[in-house]
Amino acid sequence: MRKLEDIKAEIQALPTKDMWGTKKEVKELSNILNDDEHIKALCSGILDGNTWLIVCTEKRVLFLDKGMLYGLKQRETPIEKINSIEQKKGLLLGGVAIWDGAAKMEITNISKEAVSPFVDAVHQQIESHKASSTQAGYANSSAADELIKLKSLMDSGALSKEEFEAEKQKILSR
């Protein structure tokens, strides 16, 4: 669990922050965020007729609504599950819609200035996750797969026989 003071400092450092009507939800973040999770963007808007705090971290997008009687409502979508995100802007307010393949979360009445930074942060986290997944895929490839790739590079002329043998020795010595 993270300390509330650290979370508030992180929020203050954000270029755009829209927390209208969501002070109770901000306080709950210390119980929800993991120690290694950081806020990339946040905004508040209307979802299901209530004011919700929407938070983007490197791992997920959180939707929080703390009521007086019913406690905390929390929804979340892992970054890797987000298929699409859409933004709308009007004269004063905007909205964000997030699709995760099975459902659509649409948040309206977001401050117009907070819409683009929030959507950009989500896009950035999606791209970052894709890049790290690709690197992990390369790290998990077998020695045989790597040798096949090297052989095809040598056959195409991209590697000399000597370069192939040197790289082959590196792979086999792991």
C-alpha positions in Angstrom: 0.0 0.0 0.0 1.1 3.5 -0.8 1.1 6.5 1.5 -1.6 9.1 0.8 1.0 11.9 1.0 3.1 10.2 -1.7 0.0 9.8 -3.9 -1.0 13.4 -3.4 2.5 14.6 -4.3 2.4 12.4 -7.4 -0.9 13.9 -8.4 0.4 17.5 -7.9 3.3 16.7 -10.3 0.9 15.8 -13.1 0.6 18.4 -15.8 -3.2 18.2 -15.8 -5.3 17.0 -12.9 -9.1 17.2 -12.8 -10.4 15.9 -9.5 -13.7 17.8 -9.2 -16.0 16.1 -6.7 -13.6 13.1 -6.1 -11.7 13.9 -2.9 -13.1 10.7 -1.2 -11.9 8.6 -4.1 -8.4 10.1 -4.0 -8.1 9.1 -0.3 -9.0 5.5 -1.3 -6.0 5.3 -3.7 -3.7 4.6 -0.8 -5.6 1.3 -0.3 -5.8 0.4 -3.9 -2.5 1.3 -5.6 0.4 -1.2 -5.3 3.8 0.0 -4.2 5.2 -0.3 -7.7 2.3 1.4 -9.4 2.3 5.1 -10.3 -0.3 7.5 -11.5 0.2 8.6 -15.1 -3.0 10.6 -15.5 -6.3 11.2 -13.7 -9.6 12.9 -14.2 -13.2 13.0 -12.9 -16.4 12.5 -14.8 -19.8 11.1 -14.8 -20.4 7.3 -15.2 -23.7 5.6 -14.4 -25.1 8.9 -13.0 -22.4 9.4 -10.4 -19.1 11.3 -10.3 -16.1 8.9 -10.6 -12.4 9.3 -10.4 -10.6 7.7 -13.4 -6.9 6.9 -12.9 -4.4 5.6 -15.4 -1.4 3.8 -14.0 1.3 1.7 -15.9 -0.8 -1.4 -15.1 -4.4 -0.5 -15.3 -7.2 2.1 -15.6 -9.2 2.4 -12.4 -12.7 3.7 -12.0 -13.5 4.7 -8.4 -16.8 6.0 -6.9 -17.0 6.3 -3.1 -20.5 6.8 -1.8 -21.7 7.7 1.7 -23.9 4.7 2.1 -22.7 2.0 -0.3 -18.9 2.3 0.2 -16.5 2.1 -2.6 -17.3 1.0 -6.1 -14.2 0.0 -8.1 -13.9 -1.1 -11.7 -10.6 -1.6 -13.5 -9.3 -2.6 -16.9 -5.8 -3.9 -17.2 -3.8 -1.9 -19.7 -3.1 -5.1 -21.9 -6.9 -5.6 -22.2 -7.7 -2.2 -23.6 -8.6 -2.5 -27.3 -9.5 1.1 -28.0 -9.9 4.5 -26.4 -11.9 7.3 -27.8 -12.2 11.0 -26.8 -14.8 13.6 -27.4 -14.6 17.3 -26.7 -17.3 19.9 -26.6 -17.2 23.6 -25.7 -16.5 23.1 -22.0 -16.6 19.4 -21.3 -15.5 16.2 -23.0 -15.7 12.4 -22.6 -13.7 9.2 -22.9 -14.8 5.8 -24.0 -12.7 2.7 -23.3 -13.3 -0.7 -24.9 -11.8 -3.8 -23.4 -13.2 -6.3 -25.9 -16.2 -7.3 -23.8 -17.4 -4.0 -22.5 -17.4 -0.3 -23.1 -16.8 2.2 -20.3 -18.0 5.7 -21.2 -17.2 8.6 -18.9 -18.8 12.0 -19.7 -18.6 15.5 -18.3 -14.8 15.5 -18.0 -13.1 18.8 -18.1 -12.1 19.5 -21.7 -8.5 20.2 -20.7 -8.2 16.8 -19.0 -9.5 14.7 -21.9 -6.5 14.6 -24.2 -3.8 14.2 -21.5 -5.7 11.3 -20.0 -6.2 9.6 -23.4 -2.5 10.3 -24.4 -1.4 8.7 -21.1 -3.4 5.6 -21.7 -2.0 5.3 -25.3 1.5 5.7 -23.9 1.0 2.9 -21.3 -0.5 0.6 -24.0 2.5 1.2 -26.3 4.9 0.7 -23.4 3.2 -2.6 -22.4 3.3 -3.8 -26.0 7.1 -3.0 -26.2 7.9 -4.8 -23.0 5.8 -7.8 -24.1 7.7 -8.0 -27.3 11.0 -7.9 -25.5 9.9 -10.6 -23.1 8.9 -12.7 -26.1 12.4 -12.3 -27.5 14.0 -13.2 -24.2 11.9 -16.3 -24.0 12.8 -17.7 -27.4 14.7 -20.9 -27.4 18.3 -21.4 -28.4 17.0 -23.4 -31.4 14.8 -20.5 -32.5 17.7 -18.1 -32.3 20.0 -20.4 -34.3 17.3 -20.8 -37.0 17.1 -17.0 -37.3 20.9 -16.7 -37.4 21.1 -19.4 -40.1 18.5 -17.6 -42.2 20.4 -14.3 -41.8 23.6 -16.0 -42.9 21.8 -17.7 -45.9 20.5 -14.2 -47.0 24.0 -12.7 -46.8 23.2 -10.5 -43.8 25.8 -12.4 -41.7 29.1 -13.8 -42.7 30.1 -17.4 -41.8 32.4 -16.0 -39.1 29.7 -13.8 -37.6 27.3 -16.7 -37.6 29.8 -18.9 -35.8 30.5 -16.2 -33.2 26.9 -15.6 -32.5 26.2 -19.4 -32.4 28.8 -19.8 -29.7 27.3 -17.1 -27.6 23.8 -18.7 -27.8 25.1 -22.2 -27.1 27.2 -21.0 -24.1 24.2 -19.6 -22.3 
